[in-house]
Each structure stands twice: as C-alpha cells, then as structure tokens.
C-alpha cells in the first residue's frame, strides 16, 4: 500500500463479493433517532471473510497514514450541548503493538 495510492479495482486475495441491494434502514416504531424508516440502496462491495487482526490494522495505518474516526477532530456543530472535553480526539487501536 502507498500513502499516495489511487483507488484500485484489484480485489485482495481471499475477499468475497457481497451483492448490492435495497433494504429498509431505520424504524418509525422504536427510538426517535432511528426515524424515519426509509428504503436505501447499497452498492456491491468486497469483504474479507475473517476479521482484521490488530497487527493487520496497525500495518494498514502505518502504510497508508489513515486516521481513525477516534483521531479526527470533531465538529462541535454536530454535537450541540456536548462538553468541550468530550470533543477531543481520542487514541484508538492504532497504538496497539504488533
């Protein structure tokens, strides 16, 4: 992997194809934040048949410079009323040893 790579159509060895389709996302009957129920379409994609190990994830982060959601600054506008100390990026699994 390269820090400056472009998207590739190459499929990693061993990955399996998941066909795209439509499904109902959300609910009008349970929690308000799940509403409204709506039909959405997800395109097909490839996925590993096994979980990514910590070692594999650390290698990926080091090789690509990827920043996890936990490391990205948060937009206070998306979290009205949240204390400032809760909007500080945390340190996720990227600091696990190999």
N, C-alpha and C positions, 0 to 999 in steps of 0.2 A: 504494500500500500504506500501511497505517496501523499504527502501533505497537499500537493497541488494536483491531485488526480481529478479527472473529469468522470462523470457518471459512466458506467460501463454496462454493456449488455451481457457481459460474461457472467455465468452462473457459477458460484463457488461449488466445488466438488461436494457431492452428497446432499445438496439442498433439494427440497421438494417444492413442487408447484402447488400453489393454492389458487384456485379459480376465483375470479371476481364474482360479485353478485349483489343483490339488494337485500336489505333487512330493515326491520323497524328498530330504530335507535331511540332510547328514552322511554318514558312512561308518563301517562296522564293520571295514573292511579296511586302512585307511591309518593316519592319525595318531590317537592316542588322544583328542585334544581335539575330533575330528570326530564321535565316537561319542556316543550311539547313532544309527544311521540311523533316521529317523522320517518319517512322512508329515505334511506340513504343508499348510495351505491359505492362499493369498494372495488377498486381495480384489482386484478390478479397480482400476485407477488410470489417471491421465493422465500422460503424459510428453512432454517436448519431443523432437522428432526430431533436435535438434542439441545439442551440449554447451553448457553455460552458460559464457560468457566471464568472465574475471576482472572486467571492467568491470560486467557484469550482476550478478555476485555481490556486488561492493562496493556497488552501488546497493541491492540487496536488504538487505544487512546494515545500511546506514545508514538505510533507510526503516523497517525493522521492529525494529531493536535485537537481532536474532538473535545468539546467541553460539555459535560453532562448538564442537564437541567438544574441540578443542585448547585452547579458552579456559575451559572449565568446570573447576571443582575436581574432583579425582579422589578417590574413596573408598578410603583405604588398605586397608580390609577386602576390597576386590575384587582387590587385588594383594599378597597376603601375601608377605613377604620382599623386596619391591621397596624399593630405597633411597629415602629421602625426597626426595632431589634429582631423582628420576625421576618424582615425583608432582606436580610443579609445572606448572600450566597453561602451555602454550607459546603462541606467537603464530603463527597460521596465515595463510592467504591474505587475511584481512580487512584487512591493512595494505598490500596492493598498491595502487599508484597507479592512477588512471584513465588 
